[in-house]
Amino acid sequence: MDTMVINNREEFSQWAIERANAIIVVQGSALATAARSGDEAQLSSAANALGQTIVDTLLDAFDCLVDED
């Protein structure tokens, strides 16, 4: 993922929307495909991958917050 500088709330909101969309496209599609297959192991793996991606993204967001006060 490319590094970007976020200077205000609007840029942060745009980043969050774009990141959420990317997560849904990749991880959500994998989860839906796994659910459709009926393979419990594949479904569990896809669900865990989705959850981990969400956690990683939240940690990235919090790690990049800078208090300018």
C-alpha positions in Angstrom: 0.0 0.0 0.0 1.3 3.5 -0.9 2.1 5.9 1.9 0.0 9.1 2.0 -0.1 12.2 4.1 -3.4 13.0 5.6 -3.7 16.7 6.6 -7.4 17.0 7.6 -10.6 15.2 8.4 -11.8 15.2 4.8 -8.6 13.5 3.6 -8.9 11.0 6.4 -12.6 10.3 5.5 -11.6 9.8 1.9 -8.8 7.4 2.9 -11.1 5.4 5.1 -13.7 5.1 2.3 -11.1 4.0 -0.2 -9.5 1.5 2.3 -12.9 0.0 3.3 -13.8 -0.4 -0.4 -10.5 -2.2 -1.0 -11.1 -4.5 1.9 -14.6 -5.4 0.8 -13.6 -6.0 -2.8 -10.7 -8.4 -1.9 -11.5 -9.9 1.5 -15.3 -9.7 1.3 -15.3 -11.4 -2.1 -13.1 -14.1 -0.8 -15.4 -14.6 2.1 -18.5 -14.8 -0.1 -16.8 -17.3 -2.4 -15.8 -19.4 0.6 -19.4 -19.3 1.9 -20.7 -20.3 -1.4 -18.3 -23.3 -1.6 -19.6 -24.7 1.6 -16.1 -25.6 2.7 -15.9 -24.8 6.5 -12.1 -24.6 6.6 -12.0 -22.2 3.6 -14.8 -20.2 5.1 -13.1 -20.0 8.5 -9.8 -19.0 6.8 -11.5 -16.3 4.7 -13.3 -14.9 7.8 -10.1 -14.8 9.8 -8.3 -13.0 6.9 -11.1 -10.4 6.7 -10.9 -9.8 10.5 -7.1 -9.6 10.4 -7.2 -7.1 7.5 -9.7 -4.9 9.4 -7.5 -5.0 12.5 -4.3 -4.3 10.5 -6.0 -1.3 8.8 -7.2 0.1 12.2 -3.7 -0.2 13.6 -2.2 1.5 10.5 -4.7 4.4 11.0 -3.9 4.8 14.7 -0.2 4.5 14.2 -0.3 7.3 11.7 -2.2 9.8 13.8 -0.2 12.8 14.8 -1.2 15.2 17.5 -0.2 18.6 16.4 -1.2 20.4 19.7 
